[in-house]
Amino acid sequence: MAARLAEFHLDRLNTDHDHAQDGRATFDLAMKNAYDLILMDMDMPVMDGFEVAQKLRENGYVGTVAAATALTQPGDRERCLAAGCDYYLRKPYTEKDLTDLLEL
């Protein structure tokens, strides 16, 4: 459901975007394509977003990665950034939140 909402917002913002079903697919897509932004769900099957972000950075990925997560406990933001994310976007986020992120 959250992925469909994100895609709805991204469509309304006229962006080109891909969607990966799991963390492994996210990693594979990122290593094959140049993205302006990866909107990283931190709770994915196969590999979670923390593992994907860390593995991307270990493999030299320098693109922007934003954690898009429902993890909002104390320390979660810092944990996302420490894993290799550049930004932390807390769910539920709005179209304006995405617009602001895309304009950075």
Backbone hydrogen bonds, N-H to C=O, Kabsch-Sander energy under -0.5 kcal/mol:
donor,donor_aa,acceptor,acceptor_aa,energy
5,L,1,M,-2.0
6,A,2,A,-2.4
7,E,3,A,-2.5
8,F,4,R,-2.3
9,H,5,L,-2.4
10,L,6,A,-2.8
11,D,7,E,-2.7
12,R,8,F,-2.2
13,L,9,H,-1.4
14,N,11,D,-1.9
15,T,10,L,-2.2
23,G,45,P,-2.2
26,T,22,D,-2.0
27,F,23,G,-2.5
28,D,24,R,-2.5
29,L,25,A,-2.6
30,A,26,T,-2.4
31,M,27,F,-2.0
32,K,28,D,-1.0
32,K,29,L,-0.6
33,N,29,L,-1.8
35,Y,33,N,-0.7
38,I,64,T,-2.1
39,L,37,L,-0.6
40,M,38,I,-1.0
40,M,66,A,-3.0
41,D,39,L,-0.6
42,M,68,A,-0.8
44,M,42,M,-0.6
47,M,45,P,-2.5
49,G,42,M,-0.8
50,F,42,M,-0.6
52,V,48,D,-2.4
53,A,49,G,-2.7
54,Q,50,F,-2.2
55,K,51,E,-2.6
56,L,52,V,-2.9
57,R,53,A,-2.3
58,E,54,Q,-2.4
59,N,55,K,-1.4
60,G,57,R,-1.7
61,Y,56,L,-2.7
66,A,38,I,-3.2
67,A,65,V,-0.5
67,A,87,Y,-3.0
68,A,40,M,-3.6
69,T,67,A,-0.6
69,T,89,L,-2.3
72,T,70,A,-0.8
76,D,73,Q,-2.5
79,R,75,G,-2.2
80,C,76,D,-2.3
81,L,77,R,-2.3
82,A,78,E,-2.6
83,A,79,R,-1.4
84,G,80,C,-0.6
84,G,81,L,-1.0
85,C,80,C,-1.9
86,D,65,V,-3.4
87,Y,65,V,-1.5
89,L,67,A,-3.9
90,R,88,Y,-0.5
91,K,69,T,-3.3
98,L,94,T,-1.9
99,T,95,E,-2.6
100,D,96,K,-2.8
101,L,97,D,-2.0
102,L,98,L,-2.8
103,E,99,T,-1.5
104,L,101,L,-1.1
